[in-house]
Amino acid sequence: MKTENDNIIIRLALDDDFEAIYAIWLEGISNSFDATQFDKEELKAKFYSNFFQRQGIFNFWVAVTEDNNIEGWQSLIKNSNNPFREKKWAESSTYISKNTRHKGLGTQLLDFVLKEAENSSLEYVFGFVTNTNEAAKKITQETGWIEVGQIPLSKKNKNSFIKTFLVRPV
């Protein structure tokens, strides 16, 4: 489950990777979410819960340097509890540390994890990309995603980011 390219190794996340993964997520969430809507402790607790439910293909992968610095991560989170879909659908997230962005690492991570998904029971991976996130749009184009449409703005959240709904058959 490892790949090496340009001194980066992609591996499954370990429990000890949580704080680094969470820190990278916090660096990037402003591209897609208004984090001020949540209490910081509640936000961390929810992220913690997702992270520690990893099992099989529903997991987190990290891109690390030779000296074990985490530069980015990719996750596939269970998308449905319906018995017919629970092992077949996942939601994808890709986050890269600020000092490593725009160097191809997001594409490398996502491509690696999609190949892992092709060897699993998953049939579809879903994603949501903010329309202003050009880097994420480029990555999804390079890795075979299909744009399904726009997510309409919520009637309840006036600060919503306009997002594109994407699907990637695996």
Buried (B, 14 or more C-beta within 10 A) or exposed (E): EEBEEEEBBBBEBEEEBBEBBBEBBBBBBEBBBEEEEEEEEEBBEEBEEBBEEBEEBBBBBBBBEEEEEBBBBBBBBBBBEEEEEBBBBBBBBBBBBEEBBEBBBBBBBBBBBBEBBEEBEBEBBBBBBBEEBEBBBBBBEEBEBEEEEEBEEEEEEEEBBEBBBBBBEB
